[in-house]
């Protein structure tokens, strides 16, 4: 996935996750790092759900 797209997605969806991701470089504690990882997984799942939804609508329209 394109990192530029990811950044844009983060800015639109959750502005505060950008702050979490940026803080990752400078001495983030383990809990915060785990949280950031969980957030990125959630983001991917959200994206997949959105794509599936769009595909479903698209198929329904074609029928």
N, C-alpha and C positions, 0 to 999 in steps of 0.2 A: 504493500500500500504506500502511496506517495506521502511523504512526510509533510509536504506543503498542505495537502488535503487534510491530513490529520490535525495539523495546527489550526486550520480554518474551522474544522469540525469542533475542536475543543473550545475555540473562542465563541462559537455560536451556542453549542450545547451547554458547556459548563466552564465559564470564565475562570473559576477558581482552580480547576484542575491544571490550567497552564501554570499557575503559581506553584502548585505542588510539583509539577514536572520540572520547572526551573530550579526549585529548591533542591532537587535531587542531587545536583552537582556538589553543592557546598554543605557537607556534613549533615546529611539527613539521618535521623535515627531509624532503627530497624522497623519500628511500628509504622512510621510514616511511609517508608519505602514499600512495605507490604501493602499499605493502604493504596498507594499509587499504582501498584501492580494490579490490585483488585479492580481499581477504577478503570484501568486500561482494558481489562478483560470484559468488564461491564460495557465499555464503549464498543468493543468489537461485537458483543452480543446484540446490543442495540442496533448497530449498523446492519447486522445480518437479519434481524427481525424486520427492519425497515425495508431492506432489499426484497425479502420474501413477500412482504405486504404489497410492494409495488408490482412484483412479478405476478402475484395472485390477481390484482386488479387488471393488469395488462392482459392476462390469459382470459379473464372474464369478459373483457371488452372485445377481444378477438372472436370469441365464441359468438 
